[in-house]
Structure formats: structure tokens, C-alpha cells
């Protein structure tokens, strides 16, 4: 018998405290269990408890099991627990032990170091029973954790492979892989992947915990960390199906193309797509461009708000000179004297330049603001710029502004909000999440119903008899085409912004020199929907 064992004789209510760290644990070699009675002093209950905890901490589950009254069951359960928890280190320290002739109880503390440096510490009870002249640890599952009994075990429950963000219908957009967030197939909009991931992390990040489960695998209780099933993955407003259609539509053209779609009734973003040619900058949200004749929606709003009827008969010459500015129609077409709604449908620049020149100086800015271009929002996860419209300084600038040039700028999102306002008749607040609300920094009030009614009819006529007739087979589409000069006017961007039912959208194709490419993208987006 070694001197170390003899020094460990328990007398009275002596307390033995031992801290065992897996990296520095010392296993007493040559001792596989309590020795047979030979007249020599036997290891005390405290000695046996300490030795058991040392083996437990050091991962020697066979030795630990041999120190119990059920070696096979104990060794198997201890080994299975270490494997399931993925422990990288374990500490086990005896805090106190009592005295008794045939039964002794004590308290110990166990600490688990788990994956990603998570630490889990708790107190537990150990019981020892007399076995001949020595002591054995009484085996029971509760020796691993106080919540365990026969048939129960500890399991790690995490979110690996589980959805981290879902679309509006519950389809996964992002999934967890370790601590990383990855797109779920091709369902997540590439443009928004980082934004979605950032918001998921802000809302609590990865959910992970340790639970007690019964023999059938049913969770009895979460004993550490969080219950991964307690909260559903955050739901985005994006729709995977409509997002796929939007992406396919912009991918159908070689030039830089962007499409934003939202729901007028709720403001929820349905799809945000850019093709490879558009690059990685979020043009859909923050790219500011001259909107071209799409801005005639605002000019028409200003006209209707200032007493000009949609049926007012106006001139549409091939070109017009106002002040120092000579403005032609695209292709230098002309119309006979026609109602305002007809000039709108055919995108007659000269008519709208003449109308704008006669409006109050602040009329265009006021109309644009009523359609949401002057609004400002903080959308969780993304930065947004809807647009800027500055008050014209004289007739020449009013002419430029009337057709969406000069000091008028808008983003694709801004134009989508503008047509959504017309469709819904109310201020539209863009949203990306069901659970994280958009902050309205600068709100707006929509145009009066007496203005919106005629304006909707004018936008419908654009598709039935005007510049967007190519979309006529796609249902009750309302909208407006636009072409906007860029830089030295050697190139022009093409636009279409409109709505059908409860879907409003804006399409931009850069450098297309006409609205036709944007109409083609819009047609692919609308087809079959």
C-alpha cells in the first residue's frame, strides 16, 4: 500500500477538496480499484471519490467505471457523454464528503470546456457505498448531471445546418454552418446576403444549448445555453420564388441591370436583384440616377394637384424652346393637340416641359415628396437612399426636372416606393424583416385621392396604348417608361417603374439608350406571375 493512500484515511467529518484539471490530471497508476482486505488501512470514501473524479476528468472512463458498483454501465455512459458534448477539457473537484459506516455522500463541482470555448460548470452530488473493507462510488446517471436518470442522456442541440433566416413563406434563405451564415442554395438575394447575415447576428445570432432527452430523443429540459427551437429563424419579407424570377430577369441582359420589387399594401420588400454586370455595390438601394421620364409621374401629380385635368387638351410639338432650353421629344415625334393623359402615355417631353414651366416653383418638389422621394428610412441591415429633388431655379431647370433630368435623382428603390404610393394611396415604408421594424426618419403624406385616381388611369394607358405596349399581355400592369441621359449624353439609361396588383417594382438597365431593355426585363419578371 502506497504512503499516499495511508495519508488519506478519513477521520470524523474531515473535508477533502481537490481540483482536477484535465491538462494536469495525475492518475495514480497501479491501482485499479479498492484492494482486498489484508489488514492494511484501506482508501477512504474521500480517497475513492477523488480518484473517481480524477479519472472522470482525465477521460479514463474505464478506470472511473471500475471505481463504481456498476463498472460497465458507468464506463459506457461517461464515454458517451464526453463524445456527445465534444468536451475539449474537463475539471472535477471534490468540495466536501461526509462520514458514515456504510454510506457516505459528498459534493463536487464539474466544469466542461466545450467547442468554441464555451464553459459549463455545475455542482453535483456523489454517493459512496461500502464494499467489503473498501468503498465504491454508487453509479447512477445523475452522477453525470443531476437531471439525468435511467433512459435519459445529455445532448448538444445547435443550429448547424438549420435555417438562420427564412423568406416570407418560411423557405430558408440563410443556413448556419458552425458560426458562419451561408446562402441556402440560390434562394437568398446575393445583394442582400451580408445584410441578412448582419441582421441575424444583431438579433441574437446562433442558438445553441445542452438538453436532457429521454430514450426516444424527446427533449425533457434545456440545462445549459439556449433552446434552439424556442425561437423561429428570423423571417425576411423577401419571397424566394419572386426573388428567383427577379434574378432571372436581370440576368437575361448583358448590361448592368437592377430590379427592386415591394408590396404596396405593406411596404415589404419582395425581391432585390442585380446582375453581375451591375457589380457588388447596392445600386438597388443607394444608386442615385436621373429617372428620366419615369419622373413624369411626379410632374403629372403636380399638374393634377394644381388644377390641370387629365383630359386637358395640350400641345405636343416635336420640340419646344422655353427660356434658354430647347427640348425635343425622343425621336422628335409630335402629336396633334391631345389630352394630358395621352401625352403621358406617349411620353411627350414637350407637353410636360410646357406644363412644368407654368406651375408654382415648388410644385415639382412637393409632388415628388408626396410620392416618397424625399422620405428617409432606416431599414435594419441595409442603407437606403430614395432620391433627391431640388427646387428648379428658373424655367430652364423646371424643363429639365419635368422629364427627370437636371437636379432630379432617384434610386431604383425610390422609384419602386413612388409607384407603390400611387398603387396603395398611402405612404409606403419599405421593410426587409417581419420582426425588425423600419425607422421612419422623414415621413410623407401621399397625394389626394382626387389626384391618384386619374394618375392610375394614366399609368394604365402607358401599357394599353403608350410606350409600354410590349407589356400588354402581362395583365393589368400600370407604369411609366423612362430614358435618362448620362454624362455627355452619349449614353442613356433605360427605366420602367410600375405595379400589377399588390406588386410594385422598378427596373433600371444602364447604357441601353432606350427604355426597351428595361421593358424586356420587366416582361420577363412579370411573365407567368
N, C-alpha and C positions, 0 to 999 in steps of 0.2 A: 504494500500500500504506500502510495507516494506521500511525502510530507504535506503536499498541498491539500490532499484530501483530509488528512488528520487535523490540519488547522481549521477546516471548515465545519467542525462539529457545532451544531446549532444548540444553544443553551437558552432556556427561558423564552423571552419574546425578542430575541436579537433580530435586527433588521439588516438584511444584506442588499446593497444597491449596486448593481453592475450595469454599466452601459457598454453595449457591444456594437461596434460599427463594422459593417461588412468588410471594409477595406483593411481593417486592422484586427479582425477577429482571430482569436487564438483557440484552436481546437485541441483539447487535451488528448493527445494520441495514446493509443494502447488501452483505452477504456471504452468498451462497447456497451456498458450498462452497469447496473448495480452488481457488485460482486456477491458471490455466495457467502453465507455466514461462515466465518472462520475464526471468530473470536476477536478479530481486529475491529477497530472503530469503522463504522460504515459511513458513506456520504450522507449528509443530512438532506432533509427535504429541500432546503435552500440551495445546497450544492447541486442537486439534481435539476432543480428549476433553472438555475443559472446555466448549467451545461446544456439543457434543452434549448434555452433561448439563444445560446451561443451557436448551436448547430442550426437552429432555425434562421438566425440572421446570416450565417455563413453559407447557407444554401445546401448544407449536408442534411438533406431530408431523410436519408436512411438512418443516420445516427440519431437525428431528432426523433424519428419514429420508434427507434429501439428503446428510447427512454420513456415510452408511454406504455399503457396497458393494452394498446391495440396497434402494434407496430406497422402492420400492412396498411390499414386504413389511414393512419396518421401520415405515413410517408407519402402515400398517393395524394392525399388532399393537400398537403403542404407543397408538394411539387407542382400540382395542377394550379394552385393559387399563384405561385410565383410566375408560372408561364402565362397565365391569363392576364395578370396585372402588368407583365412586362417590366418587372422591377429591375432597376439598374443597381440598387443598393438597398440594404435593409439594416435597421438598427433595432435592438431589442434589449431593454434594461429592466431588471427586477427592482421594483420600488420597495416592496415590503413582503414579508411572509410571516404567517402566524405559527402557532405551535399546536401540537396535538399528538395523541397516541397512534391513531390510525388514519387520520385525515387532516390535511393542512391546506389552507388557501392563502393565496398571495395576490399581489397586484403587479402588473408590469406595463410598460409603455412600448409600443411598436411604432416604428417610423418607416414608411416606404418612400423611396425615391423612384419616381416613375418617369415615363417618357416626357421629353421636353421640360425636364427639371421640375415637374410637379412633385410636391411633397405632401404626404398624407400621414398624419400622426394621430393616434388614439390610445386610450387606456383600456386594459382588459384584465380579466381575472384568470388565474391559473390555479388548478386544484391538483394536489398530490395525494396518493393513497399508499398505505403500507403494503409492501410486497415482500413477504418473508422478513428478513432482517433489514431490508432497504426500502426505498421509495420509488414509485413510478408516477409519472405525470398521467393524470386521468385524461384519456383522449375524448374529445367531443368537438364537433365542427366550430362551436363557439370559441374554441381556443384560438382560432384564426381571426375571427371577428365576433363580437358579442351578439350580432344579429343573425348569426348562422345557426341552423340546427340540421338534423338529418334531411337530406334531399335538397338542401339549399347550398348555393355557392356564390362567390363574387364574380362579377363580370365587368369588363370595361365597356362602356357604351359611349361611342363617339359619333361624329358626323362624317367620317371619311366615306366618300362615295355617295353621301346624301346631298340633296339639294341645299344650296346656300341661298339661292334666290329663285323664285318661280315667276312665271308670267301671269297674266291676268286670269288664265284658266287653270293655273296650278302646274303647268308644264315646267320642268327645270330649265332655268337659264344659266345658272352657275352651280357647280358642284364643289364640295370640299375634297381636296387631296392633301392630307396632312393639314398643315396650316395655310396651304395655298388655296386659291379660288381659281377654278378653270371653267371656261365656257362649256356648256352642255351641248355637245355636237355643234351644229351651226345655228342653233336657235337664238343665242344671245347676240344682240347687235354689236358688231365689232367696235363701233364707235363708242359704245356705252359700257364695254366690259370693265374698264378701270373705274368708271363712275359707279357702276353697280357694286363692284367689289369694295370700294371705299365706303359706300353707304352701309353695306352688310357689316363691315368691321365696326363702323360707328354705332351700329345698332346692337352690338354685343358680341359679334364675331362668332368663333367656333364654339359649339356647345359640346361638353364632354363631362362624363361622370362615371362613378363606380356604383353598381347596383347589386342588391341581393336578388337572385332569381330562384324560383322553385325548380323542381325536377323537370317540369315541362318548359322551362325557359321563360316563364311569365315573371315580369318584374314585380317584386314584392315591395321594395323600397330603395330609393337612391340614398346611399350613405356617404357619398363624397362627390363634390363637384355639382354639376347641373344635370337635370334630366333632359337629354337631347330631344325627347318627344314632347316636352312640356310646351314648347312654343313652335309654331309652324315657321317654315322659312319665310323671310320677308317677301311679300308679293309686289312685284313691279306692275305698272299699268301696261307695259309692253305686251302685245299679243304675238306669240311665236308664229302663228300662221300668217298674220298680216305683215309681220316683220320679214318673213321669208319672201313674200310677194314684193315688198318694197325693195329688198336687196336684189332680187332677180331683175326688177325693173331698172334700177340704176346700173346694174352690171350689163345690161343689154346695149349700152352705148360706150364708145371708146373715150369720149371726152369726159372731163370731170362732171359728175352728176351727184345731186343730193336730193333726198326726198324726206320730208317730215309729215307725219300724219298724227292727228289727235282727234279726240271725241268732243264735238262742240257742247254736248249736254253736260259734260263733267270736266272738261279740260284735260282729261287723261291722255298722255302720250301713248299712241298705239304702235308707232314704228318710227325709227330713225335710221336712215341708210345713206351711206356714201360708198361710191365705188373706189377702186384702187387709184384711179387717176385723180381723185379728189384729195388724196393724201390722208394723213392721220390727224390733222388739225380739225377740231369740231366745227366745220363750216356750217353745219346744220343749225347749230345753236348760237354761234358767235360771229360767223362770217357776215359782214355787212356789205351789201351790194346795192347799186341802183336798181330799183324794182321795175323800171320801165313802165309799160302801160298797165301792168297789174295795179299800179297806184291809181289808175283811173277809177278804181272802186272808191278811193278816198275823195277824188275830185268830184265824182258823181254824188257822193254823200254830201259834200259841201254845197253842190248845186241844189240838190233836193232840199237841204236844210235851209237854204236861202231863197226858197220860193220858186225855183225853176222846176217845172213839171217834167216828168219823164216823157210826156207827149209834146213838149215844146218843140216846134219846128225850127231847126237851126241850120246854118250853112256848113258845108263840108268841102271847101275847095282843096285842090291838090297841095297848096301851100299857103301860108299866111305870114304876114310880117306884122309883128307887134313890137313897137318901140324899136330897139336895135337888133331884134331877134327875128330871123326868118325861119319858119318851121315848116317842113314838108310832111305829108303823110308817107308812111312806109310804102315804097313802090310808086309814090306820087299818084295814088288813085284819088278820085274825087267822087262825091255823091251829090245827087240833087238835094235841095232842101229837104231835110229829114228830121224825124223826131229824135230827141236826145237818146232814147233807148236804142234806136237804130245806129246812131253814131257810136254808141258804146259797143254794140255787138260787132261792128266792123272796125273798131279801134281807130276812129278818126281823130288824129292828133290835132288837126286844125280846129275842129269843133271844141275840143276840151281846152285848148290853149285860149281860145276866144272867151269861153265861159270863165276860166280862171282869172283872166285879166279883168273881168268885171266884178269879181267877188271881193268882199272885205279883205284887207291884208292878212288877217289871222284865220281866214276861213279854212284854208287847207290844213294848217297845223291843228286847228280844232277838230276837223273831221278825222284826221289821222289818229289823233289822241282818242277820239271816241271809238275808233276801231282797234285800239290797243297798242298801237306802235309806240306810244310814249310811256307805256307801262313798264314797271321794273319788278322782277320777281327773284326770289332766292329759292331755287329748286334743289333739294338735297341731292348732292352728288354731281351736279353739273353747274357750269357757269352759262348764263344766257344773256344775249343782247337782242332785243326785239327790233329796234330801229331808232332812227333819229330823223325828225323833220323840222327844219328851221324856217322861220317866217321869211317869205320872199322879200328881198329888198328891191322893190320896184317891179314893173311889168315883165321885164326880161326874165327875172328869176321866177316869177309866177308862171310864165310859159314853161320853163324848164321843169318846175315842180309838178305842174299839171299832168305831165306824162312820165313822172317818176325818174327824173334826171336831176342834175344840179346838186342841191344840198339835201336831197332825199335819199336815205339809205334804209335798208331793211335786211333782216336775216331770213332764211327760209322758215325758221320758227316764227318770226314776226308776221310773215305773210300768212302762215297757217293759222295763227291766232286771229288775224284780221278777218279771214273768210269764215272762221269758226264763229266769230262775233256776229257776222251777218246771218249765218245759219241759225244760231241759237237765240239771237235777240238779247243776249245778256253779256256782261263782262266774263271773259274766259280766263281762268287761272290755270296755266299748264302744270301738270302733275306727273311725276315719274313713279311714285310709290303710293300704295294704299295706306301704309302705316306711318309714313313721314310726310308731314304736310308742307306744302309750299308756302313761303312767307311772301305776302304782298307788300312790297316796299312802296310802290307807287301804283295805285289802282286807277280805274277809269270807269266812266259811265257810257253805255252804248248809245248809238243814235236812237231817235224816237221811232216807234213802230210805223209812223206815217212815212218815214224815210226808208226803213228797212224793207217794207213790202214792195215798193217799186224797184228797189235796188236788187232784191232777189229775182224779180221778173227779168230785169236787165241782164243779170248774170246767167240766167237760164237761156236767154236769147243768144248769148255768145255761143252756146253749144248747139242750139237748134238751127240758127241761121247766120252765125257770125264766124269769127276766126277760129273757133274750136269745134267746127262741124265734124272733124275726124273722131271726136269722142261721142258722137250722137248715138252709137249703138251700145253705149255703156250705161244705160238707164238715165234717171233724172239728175244728170250732172249739171251743176251751176259753177261758173268760174269766169276767169279772165286770163287771157294770154298777155305776154309782155316780152318786149325785146329792149335791151338796155345797152347803150354804147359803153365801151370800156376804154379808158385811156384816150388814145388818139383817134378813136372811132374806127380803127382798122378791124377791130373785133367787136362782137356784141354777144351778150349773154341772153339765153332764152329762158322764159318763165312760163309756168302755168300754175295758178292757185285756184282752188275750188273746193267744192264739197258735194257729196252724194249721201243722202240720208244723214246718219249721225257720224260721218267720217269727213273731216276737213283735212286738206293736205296742200303742200306747196312743193313744186318741183323746180329745180334750177339745173340747167345744163350750160356750163361755161364755154364760151367761144364758139357757140353753134351758129351765131349770126342770124338767128331766126328763132321763133317760138316752136317751130316744127319738131326739133329734137325733144324739147320738154313735153310737147303733146304726145309724142311717141312713148316716152317713159310713163306719162300719166295713163295712157291707154293700156299699157302692159300691167300697170298696177291695178287698174280698175277691172280688167278682163276677168270674167269668171267670179267676181266677188259679189 
